[in-house]
Amino acid sequence: MSKIKINLTSGNVVEKPLVTCFKGTNGTYIVFDNETNGSMGLPIICISKFNGSSAEKIFDQSEWASVKENLKTIIAGTALPYVSVPESITAQDDFFTQLTLPVASFDLLKNVYKPIAPTVETSAVTAEPVVSPTPEVVQAAPLMEPAPIAQSEVIAPAPIMPAEPIAPLPPVVETPVVPNAPIIDTPVMAPMPETPVAPAVTNSESTTTSNSVSSDDIIAIKENFMKSCETMFDALIKKFENK
């Protein structure tokens, strides 16, 4: 598979492997190998409209649909007129539309591409020996001027071939785009501190404990409990502020 040098209008030069170039329903189209695979591992091709020396992007959706039908026709086994491509062409920076194909269809497009070499010059050269048997015929050399008749090659009626019935084939799979699932941050609530529970006092010790706890001890216990509550509340506030 030969590579074609593409001179972009921006001044950059890229090279892409040529897959095929054919005459379709609405014009001539060129197909390049993008040398990358899609999300499902299938090869991606680049398709442009070709005018003989430059490649152009296909914007019309009905024309794009007809190009895909032409590709299906080739893959189904019906040959279209193939066109030879020069080693260097020009193009806009955005000159192609991408399409994903099954591997078998991609390989078939490459293998069946056999452009017909020009034969006008060859026929003109081979005609000379036929005209040279006698000196008088040499004077009739201007008869070779009808050579332009060779320009009306029988290849011209070839575009009628797409009218043949097209066998069904697997649909051409375009590169799928899978949206990223939104990520939702769930706030993590700080665990509530456990409140210490005083051990149960038996009836036999209740009288002694109540008598031994003074009012100062009760105040100290209350202050410690309030400080613990404040500390836990401040920690909870800081936890939410850091979110």
C-alpha positions as a Python dict, from the first residue, in 0.01 Angstrom:
ca = {
    (1, 'M'): (0, 0, 0),
    (2, 'S'): (173, 318, -124),
    (3, 'K'): (177, 639, 78),
    (4, 'I'): (53, 967, -68),
    (5, 'K'): (216, 1297, 30),
    (6, 'I'): (-52, 1555, 116),
    (7, 'N'): (48, 1924, 115),
    (8, 'L'): (-190, 2108, 348),
    (9, 'T'): (-285, 2475, 311),
    (10, 'S'): (-134, 2543, 655),
    (11, 'G'): (209, 2449, 519),
    (12, 'N'): (225, 2112, 691),
    (13, 'V'): (291, 1794, 495),
    (14, 'V'): (143, 1457, 596),
    (15, 'E'): (168, 1113, 443),
    (16, 'K'): (-116, 863, 452),
    (17, 'P'): (-135, 511, 304),
    (18, 'L'): (-369, 491, 5),
    (19, 'V'): (-647, 231, 39),
    (20, 'T'): (-847, 293, -280),
    (21, 'C'): (-969, 561, -522),
    (22, 'F'): (-1283, 506, -729),
    (23, 'K'): (-1550, 675, -940),
    (24, 'G'): (-1872, 677, -740),
    (25, 'T'): (-2226, 796, -799),
    (26, 'N'): (-2158, 1169, -751),
    (27, 'G'): (-1785, 1196, -826),
    (28, 'T'): (-1442, 1046, -762),
    (29, 'Y'): (-1345, 959, -405),
    (30, 'I'): (-1016, 872, -238),
    (31, 'V'): (-979, 657, 74),
    (32, 'F'): (-677, 670, 309),
    (33, 'D'): (-576, 448, 600),
    (34, 'N'): (-581, 657, 919),
    (35, 'E'): (-339, 403, 1075),
    (36, 'T'): (-543, 399, 1396),
    (37, 'N'): (-816, 175, 1541),
    (38, 'G'): (-1147, 269, 1696),
    (39, 'S'): (-1273, 192, 2047),
    (40, 'M'): (-1365, -162, 1940),
    (41, 'G'): (-1027, -228, 1777),
    (42, 'L'): (-1156, -180, 1420),
    (43, 'P'): (-952, 11, 1157),
    (44, 'I'): (-1046, 371, 1075),
    (45, 'I'): (-1036, 508, 719),
    (46, 'C'): (-1039, 869, 592),
    (47, 'I'): (-1258, 952, 290),
    (48, 'S'): (-1236, 1265, 69),
    (49, 'K'): (-1364, 1385, -264),
    (50, 'F'): (-1084, 1374, -525),
    (51, 'N'): (-1054, 1603, -829),
    (52, 'G'): (-729, 1463, -972),
    (53, 'S'): (-480, 1679, -783),
    (54, 'S'): (-642, 1768, -449),
    (55, 'A'): (-865, 1617, -182),
    (56, 'E'): (-1172, 1792, -39),
    (57, 'K'): (-1399, 1725, 259),
    (58, 'I'): (-1749, 1593, 188),
    (59, 'F'): (-2003, 1823, 354),
    (60, 'D'): (-2327, 1725, 181),
    (61, 'Q'): (-2497, 1449, 381),
    (62, 'S'): (-2675, 1295, 82),
    (63, 'E'): (-2343, 1273, -103),
    (64, 'W'): (-2182, 1115, 205),
    (65, 'A'): (-2461, 856, 214),
    (66, 'S'): (-2401, 771, -154),
    (67, 'V'): (-2026, 729, -88),
    (68, 'K'): (-2100, 476, 185),
    (69, 'E'): (-2330, 290, -54),
    (70, 'N'): (-2048, 286, -312),
    (71, 'L'): (-1816, 133, -52),
    (72, 'K'): (-2077, -133, 25),
    (73, 'T'): (-2098, -208, -347),
    (74, 'I'): (-1721, -268, -367),
    (75, 'I'): (-1718, -478, -49),
    (76, 'A'): (-2008, -685, -185),
    (77, 'G'): (-1791, -782, -485),
    (78, 'T'): (-1898, -535, -755),
    (79, 'A'): (-1598, -346, -890),
    (80, 'L'): (-1623, 26, -961),
    (81, 'P'): (-1391, 217, -1197),
    (82, 'Y'): (-1066, 268, -1006),
    (83, 'V'): (-857, 584, -1047),
    (84, 'S'): (-480, 615, -1013),
    (85, 'V'): (-348, 877, -766),
    (86, 'P'): (-28, 1085, -803),
    (87, 'E'): (239, 1061, -536),
    (88, 'S'): (169, 1417, -413),
    (89, 'I'): (-160, 1608, -381),
    (90, 'T'): (-292, 1919, -202),
    (91, 'A'): (-573, 1952, 52),
    (92, 'Q'): (-729, 2168, 320),
    (93, 'D'): (-626, 2091, 679),
    (94, 'D'): (-965, 1930, 744),
    (95, 'F'): (-1001, 1736, 419),
    (96, 'F'): (-1149, 1402, 524),
    (97, 'T'): (-1433, 1228, 707),
    (98, 'Q'): (-1357, 925, 925),
    (99, 'L'): (-1532, 590, 902),
    (100, 'T'): (-1481, 264, 1092),
    (101, 'L'): (-1486, -66, 898),
    (102, 'P'): (-1469, -434, 989),
    (103, 'V'): (-1123, -578, 935),
    (104, 'A'): (-1239, -805, 649),
    (105, 'S'): (-1399, -512, 462),
    (106, 'F'): (-1090, -297, 514),
    (107, 'D'): (-861, -568, 372),
    (108, 'L'): (-1093, -625, 74),
    (109, 'L'): (-1087, -256, -22),
    (110, 'K'): (-707, -263, -31),
    (111, 'N'): (-682, -590, -226),
    (112, 'V'): (-931, -511, -505),
    (113, 'Y'): (-788, -165, -580),
    (114, 'K'): (-629, -206, -924),
    (115, 'P'): (-642, 123, -1120),
    (116, 'I'): (-629, 100, -1500),
    (117, 'A'): (-309, 255, -1637),
    (118, 'P'): (-351, 512, -1918),
    (119, 'T'): (-323, 344, -2261),
    (120, 'V'): (-357, 642, -2501),
    (121, 'E'): (19, 693, -2549),
    (122, 'T'): (89, 321, -2582),
    (123, 'S'): (-172, 274, -2856),
    (124, 'A'): (-33, 571, -3049),
    (125, 'V'): (322, 429, -3040),
    (126, 'T'): (221, 79, -3145),
    (127, 'A'): (24, 218, -3439),
    (128, 'E'): (340, 350, -3610),
    (129, 'P'): (483, 13, -3723),
    (130, 'V'): (149, -74, -3880),
    (131, 'V'): (150, 242, -4095),
    (132, 'S'): (510, 201, -4225),
    (133, 'P'): (496, -84, -4485),
    (134, 'T'): (521, 147, -4792),
    (135, 'P'): (671, 493, -4844),
    (136, 'E'): (335, 623, -4966),
    (137, 'V'): (174, 543, -4639),
    (138, 'V'): (434, 752, -4458),
    (139, 'Q'): (290, 1058, -4634),
    (140, 'A'): (-44, 969, -4476),
    (141, 'A'): (105, 1006, -4127),
    (142, 'P'): (-155, 1277, -4040),
    (143, 'L'): (-403, 989, -4020),
    (144, 'M'): (-265, 934, -3673),
    (145, 'E'): (-439, 1252, -3560),
    (146, 'P'): (-760, 1059, -3500),
    (147, 'A'): (-575, 920, -3198),
    (148, 'P'): (-796, 1146, -2978),
    (149, 'I'): (-1064, 885, -3050),
    (150, 'A'): (-879, 675, -2794),
    (151, 'Q'): (-978, 934, -2535),
    (152, 'S'): (-1336, 809, -2555),
    (153, 'E'): (-1231, 490, -2383),
    (154, 'V'): (-1481, 220, -2311),
    (155, 'I'): (-1416, 290, -1942),
    (156, 'A'): (-1662, 582, -1955),
    (157, 'P'): (-1980, 367, -1936),
    (158, 'A'): (-1838, 200, -1624),
    (159, 'P'): (-2033, 429, -1381),
    (160, 'I'): (-2349, 239, -1489),
    (161, 'M'): (-2218, -58, -1288),
    (162, 'P'): (-2352, 70, -951),
    (163, 'A'): (-2703, 2, -1091),
    (164, 'E'): (-2641, -372, -1048),
    (165, 'P'): (-2811, -533, -745),
    (166, 'I'): (-2602, -504, -432),
    (167, 'A'): (-2577, -807, -208),
    (168, 'P'): (-2648, -741, 161),
    (169, 'L'): (-2341, -706, 378),
    (170, 'P'): (-2263, -616, 736),
    (171, 'P'): (-2336, -248, 801),
    (172, 'V'): (-2043, -11, 808),
    (173, 'V'): (-1983, 69, 1172),
    (174, 'E'): (-1899, 427, 1249),
    (175, 'T'): (-1677, 511, 1540),
    (176, 'P'): (-1907, 506, 1851),
    (177, 'V'): (-1879, 780, 2109),
    (178, 'V'): (-1945, 675, 2470),
    (179, 'P'): (-2021, 966, 2710),
    (180, 'N'): (-1834, 968, 3036),
    (181, 'A'): (-2050, 888, 3335),
    (182, 'P'): (-2076, 1185, 3577),
    (183, 'I'): (-1882, 1152, 3898),
    (184, 'I'): (-2077, 1249, 4210),
    (185, 'D'): (-1885, 1325, 4523),
    (186, 'T'): (-2069, 1196, 4831),
    (187, 'P'): (-1985, 1389, 5148),
    (188, 'V'): (-1852, 1168, 5422),
    (189, 'M'): (-2012, 1245, 5758),
    (190, 'A'): (-1780, 1243, 6052),
    (191, 'P'): (-1868, 971, 6301),
    (192, 'M'): (-2047, 1099, 6609),
    (193, 'P'): (-1836, 1052, 6921),
    (194, 'E'): (-1968, 804, 7165),
    (195, 'T'): (-2094, 943, 7493),
    (196, 'P'): (-1936, 764, 7788),
    (197, 'V'): (-2192, 584, 8000),
    (198, 'A'): (-2131, 571, 8372),
    (199, 'P'): (-2135, 221, 8510),
    (200, 'A'): (-2446, 111, 8690),
    (201, 'V'): (-2432, 135, 9072),
    (202, 'T'): (-2581, -142, 9279),
    (203, 'N'): (-2831, -67, 9551),
    (204, 'S'): (-2579, -152, 9817),
    (205, 'E'): (-2337, 119, 9701),
    (206, 'S'): (-2585, 386, 9593),
    (207, 'T'): (-2615, 533, 9938),
    (208, 'T'): (-2239, 552, 9984),
    (209, 'T'): (-2174, 706, 9637),
    (210, 'S'): (-2442, 972, 9673),
    (211, 'N'): (-2307, 1065, 10008),
    (212, 'S'): (-1941, 1075, 9890),
    (213, 'V'): (-1991, 1300, 9576),
    (214, 'S'): (-1958, 1664, 9666),
    (215, 'S'): (-2100, 1964, 9480),
    (216, 'D'): (-1747, 2053, 9356),
    (217, 'D'): (-1717, 1712, 9192),
    (218, 'I'): (-2050, 1759, 9018),
    (219, 'I'): (-1938, 2098, 8878),
    (220, 'A'): (-1609, 1951, 8754),
    (221, 'I'): (-1789, 1665, 8583),
    (222, 'K'): (-2028, 1909, 8417),
    (223, 'E'): (-1743, 2129, 8289),
    (224, 'N'): (-1557, 1829, 8146),
    (225, 'F'): (-1871, 1711, 7971),
    (226, 'M'): (-1937, 2057, 7819),
    (227, 'K'): (-1577, 2084, 7696),
    (228, 'S'): (-1604, 1742, 7531),
    (229, 'C'): (-1923, 1850, 7354),
    (230, 'E'): (-1759, 2173, 7229),
    (231, 'T'): (-1456, 1981, 7099),
    (232, 'M'): (-1674, 1736, 6909),
    (233, 'F'): (-1888, 2017, 6765),
    (234, 'D'): (-1580, 2214, 6644),
    (235, 'A'): (-1435, 1901, 6480),
    (236, 'L'): (-1764, 1840, 6299),
    (237, 'I'): (-1777, 2203, 6171),
    (238, 'K'): (-1419, 2184, 6038),
    (239, 'K'): (-1502, 1857, 5863),
    (240, 'F'): (-1784, 2024, 5667),
    (241, 'E'): (-1576, 2337, 5590),
    (242, 'N'): (-1304, 2124, 5429),
    (243, 'K'): (-1553, 1972, 5180),
}
